[in-house]
């Protein structure tokens, strides 16, 4: 009984050379108390895109499209910064509560928003551990990096 689908990303990276585009969907299990927004069994989906020119704007656009396709075009979507160990920068997407319309209820913990999970750009260390070269420092204005060349 797996707690997340993330290992599928590493397996995919280990078996292919970039560019890589993949989606992983699966049932996962957690020791969560049953609440209006939590259940010990749920389906998790995640994607991975490794290619030149991919930005956080691409990720946000993809998430916006998926959330509106799943929950409806009329739902509001927001992105908050967050920390996750394997992504940098990291974000948390939220969708406006469909039960109360965003005014606040028990389902959304009276916030008007429902958290949908975490997302972010893959941390360079993940690529280094998988043997994929990190090129983002080359775009950095840090002269210490550029002076190496």
N, C-alpha and C positions, 0 to 999 in steps of 0.2 A: 504494500500500500504506500504509494509515493506521496510526498507532501508538496511537490511542485513538479512542473514539466521542464524546468530549466536545463537539466542534463541533456535533453535532446538537442539543445543548441550546440553544446560542446561536441557531442557525437557528430553532428552535422558538419561543424567546422573541421574536425579531425579527418573526415572522410572526403572533403572537397576543397578545392582551391577557390579563393574569391574570384569573381563576384559570387556571393551567396545570398539567396533569398529563400526564406522558409517560414512556415507557420507550424506550430505544434499545438495540438488540442488534446486534452485528456482529463480524465477524472482524477481528482486529488483528495486527500484526506488530511484533516487537521484536528487537533484537540481543542476545538472551539465550543464554547457554550452556545446553545441555540438562542438566537435573538432575531429580530426582524431583518437584520442584514448579515447574519452569520449562520453558518450551518457546517457541521463537521465534514460533509461530503459536498463537493461542488466541481464544476468544470472550469478549468483554467485554459486560457489560450494565450499564446505569446508568439511573437514573430521576431525574425532576425534578418537584417539587411546589411551586408558588408559589401561595399562598392565605393568607387571614387565619387566624390561630390555629394555624398549623402549628408544631410544636416539635421539638426533638431527640428527645423521647420518641416522637413519631410515626415518625420515621426509624428509630429503634432497633427499634420494634415491627414495622415493615415488613421490615427486614433480618432480624430474628429469624424471622418467618414464612417468608420466602423461603429462608433457610438450612436451616430444619427441613424445609421441603417438598422441597428438593433433596437433602439429606444424611440425613434421617431424624429423627424426633422424639426419639430417644434420644441424639442428639449434643449435646454441651455447646457453648454459644456464649458468647463474651466480646467486650467492646468495650474498646479501648485508645485513649487520646488520642494524637493525632499532628498533624503539620503538613502541610497541603496548601495550595498558593498561592491557590486560588479558593474555599475553604470556611473558615468560622470560626463555631463550633468545628468541629474535624475529629476523626474517629475511624477506627480500623481494626478491622473485625470479623474474628474468628478462629473457627474451628470445631475441635472436638476431632478428632484424627487418627483416621480410620476404619481405617487399617492396623494400628496398635498399640493402639487403644482409649484413647489418651492417655497411655500409659506411656513413650513415647519410642522413636523409630526413625529410620532414615535419611530416610524420607519427610518427617517433621516436624522434621528437624534435631535430634532427641532432645529436643524441647521439649514434645511432646504436643499441639501446636496447629499448624494450617495457616492462614496468613494468606490472606484472601480479597480484599483490596483496600482501597480507601479510600472514605470517605464523609464527609459533613458538611453543615452548613447553608450555603447559598450566601452568599458574602462580599458585603456591601452594595455594594462597588465594582463588582461584576459587574452588579448591578441599575442602578446609576448610569450605567454605560457603555451600558446598553441602554435608558436613559430611563425606568426604573421607579423611582418614588419609594421612598425608604427610610424606614420608619416606626418601626423598632426604637428609635432614640434617644428617641422620645416616651415610651416605657415605662421609660426609664432614670431612676434617682434623681439623675442629674447635674443640679444646678440651673442650670449654664451653658446647657444645652440648653433647659430649660424657661423660662428667663428671656427667651428670644427671642420668646416669645408673650405 
